[in-house]
Amino acid sequence: MDDEILYRRVPVSMDWYDREKNPPLNYFAFRPTRNDKTPLSVYRHKYKTAQQVAASPRPGARYYVAELRAGDLRSKGINVVPAPRPGDPGHAEIPNLSYENKDTSRAIEIQKTLAEELCLRVHGPFPPM
């Protein structure tokens, strides 16, 4: 599973990605929100394309999709575990990141590592679906 590609959906509306900036992806792209009832979600490429990950239940919403490699996360001590959901066998979670711990120094370090070091590329933006 170390070579497995993972995707993280990033809302265009938040301005967290700008290819002209350094780094281009803001670490808030990996920051859990109050709506997150489980650890931070990612999606396994084995089950979904970047475009499928970008699809949103919110009409008109547009997304980028950040690409990561599972083994890169593990090499930095960041766990990623499969967490299939009904109708979504490719759902996975990063248990190190939750809404409850999002402001701890370790969680912020993980968020920055994901955005600034481990993100392989950013796809999109994808049109609303």
N, C-alpha and C positions, 0 to 999 in steps of 0.2 A: 504493500500500500504506500510505501515511501515515494514512489514515482507518480502517484496519483495526483491529478490536477483537481484543485478545489476552486470554487467560485464564490465571490461575495458580491451581492447586489449593493450598488451605491447610488442613491438618488441624485439625479441631475440638479434638482431644485435646491440642494444644499450647498452647491458650489465647493464640494470637497475634492474635486479633481480639476486640475488645470495643467495641461501638458507644458505650458510655458513656465510654470513655477518649478522650484527645486526645494524640496521634493514635490513632484506633481500631485501626489495623493496625500490628503490631510489624514492624520491618524483618527479623526472623528469618524471616518468610514468604517472603523472597526470598534466603535464605541457603542456598547449596548444602550438601548433607550428604555424608558419607563414601560413601554409596551412589550418588552422582552420578558416573557415569563420563564424562559429556559435560557441556558447559556447561548452565547453568540452563534448564530446560524451561518453555515457555509453549505455549499452544494457540490456533490461529486460529479465530475465530468463524465464518469462512467455511465451516469444515468440521465444527465441533462446537458444540453448545449448552453453556451453563454446566452444566446438569445432566449432560450426557455427560462433561464434564471431571471433574465431581465423582465419577463412578462409580469405584469402587476394586476392584482385585483382592483386597484384604484384606477378608474377611467382617466385617461390622459396623462398618467404618471410616466416619466421617462427615467431610464436607469443606465448607468455604466455597469460593467461587471469587472471586478478585480480578479486576477488570476494568481493563484498560489500553488506551491507544490507541498504536499503533505510532509514529505521527508525534511524539507527545509524548516518547517515549523517544529518538527520533533527535534531537529538538531539544535534548536534554540531553547528547548525545554518547554515548548508550547504544545500541549496535547490537542489532538483532534480525534473525535470518536464518532462512528456511525450512530445516527439517531433517526432511523427511518420513521416516517409518519404515514398514516393511511393515504395512499395515492402518491406518496413521495418517498420512494425507497432510497433516493440519493441524498436525503437530508443528513447533515452531520453537524456537530457542535464543537465549539472550543470551550471546554469546561473551565478553563482558566479565566474566562471573561463572562461576567454576569452583570446585571444592572446593580446588584447589591455591592459589588466590589469595583465598579468602573472607575472610581476616583482614587483607588489605592495606588501607591507608587509602582508596584509590580504590574498592575493592570494597565496603567498608562505606558509603562515600558513595553509591554506586549503589544499594545495598540500601535505604538510608534515603530516597533520592529516589523510588524506586519505591513504597515504602510510604506515605511521608508527603506527597508532592507529586503523584505521577502516577496513583495508584490512583483511578479514577473512582467506583467503588462496589464493594461486596462483596455477593455473592449467597449465599443459604443461611442456615443450614446445610441441606444436602441430606440426606435420609434415606439409610441404607445401601442399596446396590443389590445 
